[in-house]
Amino acid sequence: MSCNHCEELTRARLMRRAVAQAGNGLPSIEPGMPAPAGTGLSRRSFLLRSSAAMLSVYGASRLRLGDLEAGVAQAAGANDPVLVSIFLEGGIDSLSVLAPTTDPTYRALRPSLALDPDAGTAFTEDPRLRWHPAAASFDALHRAGKMAVAPAIGYSSPDQSHFTSRHYWEVGGLSPREITGWMGRLLERIGTADNPLQGLSLDGSLSPALATSSVPVAAVDGISYDLWARGVWGTPEELMFGAVADLGAGGARSKDPGLRSAAGAATQAMQLRTQLEPFSGEEINAPVAYPEGEGSWFGENLSALAAMLAAGLPIRCAAIQAPGGFDTHDNQAESFASDLKLAADSIAAFQADLEARGLANRVVTLVWSEFGRRPEENDSGTDHGAGGAAYVIGSRVNGRMVGEFPGLDQLDPDDNLRATSDFRGLYCSLIEQWFNVDAGAVIPDAASFARPTLIG
Amino acid sequence: MAGKPGNHHHGGSGLPVYHGKFGERQAARLLWRAGFGPRPGEAAKLARRFNLRGAVHSLTRPKGKEHLKGPQPVDEDGLPLAPFDAYGHDELWWLDRMVRTNHPMVERMALIWHDWFATADVNSQKLSIEQAQLFERRWMGPFPDLLADVTVNPAMLIWLSGLDNTRRAPNENYAREMMELFTLGASNEAGYPYSEDDVREQARALTGWDADWEDDVGYVNFHFDAKRHDAGAKTIFGQTGNFDWTDSCRLCVGHKAHKTFFVEKLWSYFIPVPPTAKTRKALERLYVKHDHAVRPVVEAILMHPAFYRGPSMVKPPIVYIVGLLRARRGGIRSDWSWISDLAGQRLFRPPNVAGWNEARWLDTSTFRGRWIAANYIAGYDAIDDEATYSATEGPKQAVRKALQFWGDPQVSTATRKGLERYAGAVATSATADWQQDTFRLLRQNALRMLVATSPDMQTS
């Protein structure tokens, strides 16, 4: 309860700004505009007013607050579970994150890349493995019982194409032509037809994992959804965005389904713009420090996500790609440690941020990569492999290992690490244990995968 | 025989023909769906000069030599494009052709084949462009010739592993896609048109293509090498013979599932609701009767009542962008790759071998991409001198002017009224003296954006 109170204040502050900005210049047009902020509006009405403000220019009465605003308000349950997906692009070398440093086979396969036998810190669940020094913040999360590690995750007959394997992970199955993402299909079950924020890509283009067939989802570049027009500013600009929504509302009443779908996109775009308006151009005052320097945008976007969740915005699934390139075919020693450290430190800061904001019980973070890398190094790096790594992080997460480390003495026919867990089983667990949805409705052949206990 | 009032039927073909009014609205839809939209005045002119048949034929049987109107595009340094070499210039090369051509349907059909035989980045802009040129050359088929050319097209041989498909190690990549995506479909009402054995046997028949690798150039000298070809007997669709790649193509086109697949897929590029069974069967007969020629089928679709009476379609992002440029009589002036990518369609980069997903062109992200594209194009000519702008221009006048900016597209009454409401609201908000001309200037720039991004302009 006290927690809700805090969120209330945060939301109020943010939404007040939205109403104030949107209301700027409007009263002279339509006297019945929303009351100025700070007048004791309820949490629900703040949200309603802020997203209705633009539309109201052309008559809230005609739109009757529309389905969209109502949908957003209803969707904004402060206790709804949230899943954040973080992608490590390129196929991270899981054998360097958790390395069997004293295994003679490892030392033989990795003459130049092997970590020192006593490098980093011990992995508490398997005495053969040690955390890379750059993964210290992962070690801390794991020791605190907030991280489940899958040390060799993948699928049968692994595909070593970045494109194909990543696609499998994104769609949650091994179908090359599946076009909806696994989180998108989850949103079809738990989402609504009128809330694009429920599935939010934070890096500019829609994550394929969020692609849906019917309910709307959204993509933003960072936290803002800025639109501008050359030679338009001030009141005519604010009114212009209201007019985009107005034209969308007009089109939505058309008998023509093609016109209706175009109108829907315009309406959703303006809704998203309004929802994110309080954050536009504003610094987020994160309660914890995120890594600075190169790649700091990643932490900034994560802190923005935490701020949006704290404001009660109805986000259910979010997706973002970590900075750095983990496709380390050559010169792995040079880039790997700094990229890993940046990703791990930013992700740990995000978890601390959620905890500081009282949100940690609502959010689970999944960190994944399309495959692991070949145990035997090439000249100065590693080629595409099979079994890779995934990490599930959160205060509600059961920090026990998913699958086991298979060791290096029995590799698969392509000399790659054998997978000891299937990513689809991991998805099934998240869907069932975190969202309380039947995974059979989301993941093909769901019944055939073992479910690790991830939550509780 | 029945048909809706005003629909005639082709003599004996069983295909209804639209016989309602062919005015500017219908001409505009035809120009958008079979091309990249009208240049200013073009829709009205087409409706004035031709009846339906004449208008369709002006696109499907263009007279005269193809030429590109207007100045050639240049890069940021004022130099001509280098399509084979400069990053992104392959896309600009094609966009420029779409914008400036006097034979728009050639490019529109090439774009359709690019989606149909979707080939993504093959690490050679030259080979990508040569595939696009193949699609231009074979824009009206006949389909068997198009399929044969595509099957041994260098970009396709790289993209779907044709170069890796040898007697010793058959690779099934192209064999599967040629049946599933290009000619037959994965499954239809009658079940699966081919078996996994057919995939393996097709792969064997398709063996034998090779190329040489040259450092700093890539693959060159694509050729058939009999030593790599499996000359043994294969059984495909129940027929046995010492088949090669030409037989592979022939057997696919001759398969009983092909005509339905072809007709339905081609139809879907022009009309958003599937054909009735009767129309579909009539189109299949037309296709087979003309030895799998494409033109008669396309012409029948473009004259079908469903084309003019049915619902509108969301324009593909490339069509939307090119159409705005044509409406402005503008050219390619800068790097459009990232903008069309934001809008959801980048030439030579389809998301996978199945092509783009036409059912999902618009979301918040791609809407923003379209907005950015429109802002780029409108921004070239944004008004910025309030000293010369009218301080008294009325709302209706302002909307008329903004529509004129885009070549007077037809918009719905609801949209026009919405635009006028906006124009009125801005006028009301201009209370101070200095705002009278300034706000009207800003309003005109904004109205242009509102027209370009309206639901009406996103669809045809």
Interface residues (C-beta under 8 A of the other chain):
Chain A: G25 S28 I29 V57 Y58 F163 H167 P176 R177 I179 P196 S201 G204 S205 L206 A211 S213 P216 V217 A218 A219 V220 Y225 L227 W228 A229 R230 G231 V232 W233 G234 T235 P236 E237 L239 M240 G242 A243 V244 D246 L247 G248 G250 G251 R253 S254 D256 P257 G258 L259 R260 S261 A262 A263 G264 A265 A266 Q268 A269 L272
Chain B: P272 P311 S312 M313 V314 D341 L342 N352 V353 A354 N357 R360 L362 D363 T364 S365 T366 F367 R368 W371 N375 A378 G379 A382 I383 D384 S412 A414 T415 K417 G418 L419 R421 Y422 A425 V426 T428 S429 T431 F439 L441 L442 R443 N445 A446 M449 L450 T453 S454 P455 D456 Q458 T459
